Amino acid sequence: MEAVFKTDTGLVRAHNEDDGAYASNNEGQLLVVVADGMGGHQAGDVASRMTKELLMKKWRESEPLRTPVETEQWLEKTIREINRELYHHAAGNPDCQGMGTTVVAAVCSDQYVTTGHVGDSRIYLMEEDEDGNFRQITTDHSLVGELVRSGQITEDEAMHHPRRNVVLRALGTEVDVKVDTETIGWEPGSCLLLCTDGLTDKVQGDEIGLEMQRENDLSGIADSLIRMANDRGGEDNVTIAIVRRRKGREGGGDQ
């Protein structure tokens, strides 16, 4: 597998509350994570950074995951443990009260991808076929996400809705959290894209898909998508991770 991670503060905000990383284990499995922090006094930075660091630490300490069921159980258990650590950290540190973060994470192997997520950061899959099928495989835990699913507004209207930043589920805000997990298959040449809403509030899904089809270099794709979001205002931080299952013999990557 090959992977890239990029984050950009954008054109308006003074600091970046997004974070993320990727790392492979000795079995060639790759964990990738993207988090979008929220909270005053830069507490969002703390929440997203802690989520990344704790998830990567637990990944380094874990045994290889042999089945989709085992992988889903590990990802759900780990994210819920991190949620409790964030919650108790906020409770014990006045500067961090009210902090929270979204998280999207994926464990990628040659056979399958297992995802776990909380919040409105997203994961998309670009399939390696003649149609270049591109689809969102997570469900936004947000107010506008619920409005879209119930048919009250369209996807386009959601991008401009005044309450589009209202998240209904996040890490660190409650002592326990529900984590959505799913396992999908992917073919050699397929790509997984993880991103924060700094991208999807500005660039529609079909535009992201076209950009991923247009260029082969993962770093170039990430740079282009960040540039598109910034060209349209850049009011938010933008963070992107892309993983591609190589055709032929596999290798691992680290960050």
C-alpha positions, 0 to 999 in steps of 0.5 A: 500500500502507499499513503499520503497525509496532508493538513492545511490551516486554510486562509482564515483560522489562526491555528490548525485543530485537525490532526492525523497520521498513518502507520503500518505494522509488521504484517503490512496492515496500515492504520490511517486516522484523521481527526477534526478537533473542536473547543475553546482555548485551542482545546480542539488541538488537544483533542485531535492530537490526543486521538491521533497519538493514542490510536497510533500507540494502541496500534503499535501495541496491538497484535496483528488483526486476522479477520474483519470481525476481529478488526471491527472489534479492535477499532470500536473498543480502541476508539471508545477507550480513547473517548473516555481518556479525552472525557476524563482529561477535559474534566480534569483540565479547565482549559480543555473543558468542552473539547471534542473531536471527530475521528475517521480511522481505517485499517487497510489490508490486502483483503479488506478495509475496516473503518470506524468513525464518529462525527462528520469527517468522512471516508470515500472509496474510489474503486479501480474499475472502468467507471471509477466508481467513487462513493462515501462509505461513512455516514455524517453524524451531523444535523445536516446529515440527518436532514439530507437522509430524511429528504428535507434538504439536498446535498448541495443545500447541506454545503451552505446550510447555516447549521452545517457545523453542528455535530451530533456525535463526537469524541470526548464530550460524553463518557461513552460514545457509539462508534460506527464500524464497517468492513468492505472489500477493495481491489488492487488500484483502489483508493481510500480518502479520509478527510475533514469537513474543511474539504467537503464543505467546499468541494462536492463529492463528485468533484473530489472523485473527478480530481482523484481520477485526473491525477495518479500521484497521491501527494498531487491529489491531496495538494489539488484538493486542498487548493480547491478548498482554499480557492473557495474561501479556505475558512476551515482547516483542511486535512486529507489522507489517501491510501491506495492498494498497489497493483502487484506486490505490496509494501508498507508505509509509515508516518 
